Amino acid sequence: MMDKVIVVSACLLGVGCRYDGRKNPHEEVLSLKERFFFLPVCPEQLGGLPTPRPPAKIYGGDGFDIIEGDGKVLTVEDKIDVTSCFLKGAIESVKIADIYKEKIICAIFKEKSPSCGVKTIYNFNSDTLKNGKGVATALFIRNGYEVISSEEFKNIKKLKKEFR
């Protein structure tokens, strides 16, 4: 089983690391536990942010822009700049994944998150979604990892069939 590793947003495994401290177990992802070794990461905690923590959103672009030094990650209410924490958490998460790089099939990350969003993240000034990647997702992609959204049920089921 250790020869097939999936990096997973820890919140999807039921770890209470969401910004609000709640647990968010994802049954479809958890159903893969018999076939794969899960390598859980929470980029926001690895970046030094506490749990619970104020919600944050990307201001100006998406995770790729943050990596390039454009845009910021700000807390929603007080507009505190937490960009450095998000970057540090993304870097540390990739470092952890790199330990098992040859064995990693993919990463499954929590959609809509400013760290882990794969297809969508929240607009800074509203609760609407926009196309874009979170900071950790962008860095994983930059480092050659395939990243699957927690909402891509078809691709998650496909993993189950492909790697019997």
Secondary structure, DSSP 8 states (H G I E B T S, - for coil): -TTSEEEEEGGGGT-S-STTS-----HHHHTTTTTSEEEEE-HHHHTT--SS---EEEESS-HHHHHTT-SEEEETTT--B-HHHHHHHHHHHHHHHHTTGGGEEEEEE-TB-TTT-SSEEE-TTSS-EEE---HHHHHHHHTT--EEETT-HHHHHHHHHHT-
